[in-house]
Amino acid sequence: MVKADAYGMGMPFVARALRKVLAPEGPWAFGVAAVCEGEALRATGWGGRIVVFSPVPPGEYPRAARAGVALALSDLDAVHGWAEAARTAGEVLPFHLEIDTGMGRSGFPWERAGVWGTEVERVAGDRLCWEGTFTHFHSADEPDLAPTDAQWGRFREALRSLPSPVVGVPRRVTHVANSAAALRRDGYACDLVRPGIALYGGSTGPDDRPVPVASLRARVALLRDVAPGATVGYGATYTARRPERWATLAIGYGDGLPRALGPAGGRALLCGQAVPIIGRISMDVAVVDVTGVAEVAVGQIATLIGRDGQAEITVSEVAERCGTIAYEILAGLMPRLPRVYLGSDAPAR
Ligand SMILES: *Cc1c(COP(=O)(O)O)cnc(C)c1O
């Protein structure tokens, strides 16, 4: 899954890296959420399968057909619309059929697969290729896997109720597992898995301590010595109680550093030491109190997520402080942040 700019990591680089890791064929398919993401992936030179997993507004079907993506379809109107796009394009277009087993946001209802399954085949006719069938889990990262096992049971029951595939037609693939289900239940014996967060260093469950993938860093742009009573940031919510030394970092919520981190005990690492973020985070800057950290200088690199010497701030820590999940922190990293890739595949700088 490389949707949302590969969870904020930068889709073109991630797609290239995944193709290399999985060479020579690459992944079975790349998963995205929107047609525009499929187009962006095509522009990187990927000629293989792309599946758009979120429901697509019917107005975008012609665009989807031109981009050569497969759509995930959730109701008969969508099957009709996609078949119409296929007729117009003069091509057989692929689709993956979503079965709703409890996620509730999209998919054909699992209880009535015997009814709609026949209808889907009839409408698809020879215009569409029913390439795969899938469901999505709502709680595979929770300590208790019983709800996920129940969803799996519903999915299998729905599969059993579908009309038997026509002889001579390529077998449809099945896929149910996000990262958590892929790691904790081995993908539930399907043909494919759909890992996202596990590729990007986010935790997939209570006992998972993933290797970090991304660090978030910014330079010290200014240093100032302030007198007691000096205030900082919008709303002047922080006041110096003593002579203090403040460092202004060249990063703000306009880069994806969550504004909620300010009042939630957010920290940065400088010279291997944790220093508190003070006052409200602005769009473009954040200020930290570096009083007593003698070595701090303008131009030094502060770490907002990642490691500095022995000290570390994990993406999970940032997410917890902000009352959200690692997914949102990563996907919230903005285009203004330069992405610096490390390792042998990194583009020249
Ligand atoms: C985003 C997404 C995934 C990946 O989920 P992770 O929890 O990030 O592994 C899998 N399947 C679908 C349909 C998705 O939208």
PDBQT file of the ligand as one rigid body, heavy atoms in Angstrom, charges set to zero:
ROOT
HETATM    1  C1  LIG A 401      -4.537   1.331   4.027  1.00  0.00    +0.000 C 
HETATM    2  C2  LIG A 401      -5.026  -0.007   3.716  1.00  0.00    +0.000 A 
HETATM    3  C3  LIG A 401      -4.273  -1.143   4.037  1.00  0.00    +0.000 A 
HETATM    4  C4  LIG A 401      -2.990  -1.075   4.839  1.00  0.00    +0.000 C 
HETATM    5  O1  LIG A 401      -3.268  -1.020   6.223  1.00  0.00    +0.000 OA
HETATM    6  P1  LIG A 401      -2.070  -0.994   7.289  1.00  0.00    +0.000 P 
HETATM    7  O2  LIG A 401      -2.770  -1.048   8.591  1.00  0.00    +0.000 OA
HETATM    8  O3  LIG A 401      -1.364   0.320   7.079  1.00  0.00    +0.000 OA
HETATM    9  O4  LIG A 401      -1.195  -2.146   7.001  1.00  0.00    +0.000 OA
HETATM   10  C5  LIG A 401      -4.741  -2.364   3.614  1.00  0.00    +0.000 A 
HETATM   11  N1  LIG A 401      -5.890  -2.483   2.912  1.00  0.00    +0.000 NA
HETATM   12  C6  LIG A 401      -6.642  -1.410   2.597  1.00  0.00    +0.000 A 
HETATM   13  C7  LIG A 401      -7.901  -1.615   1.821  1.00  0.00    +0.000 C 
HETATM   14  C8  LIG A 401      -6.252  -0.150   2.992  1.00  0.00    +0.000 A 
HETATM   15  O5  LIG A 401      -7.008   0.910   2.683  1.00  0.00    +0.000 OA
ENDROOT
TORSDOF 0
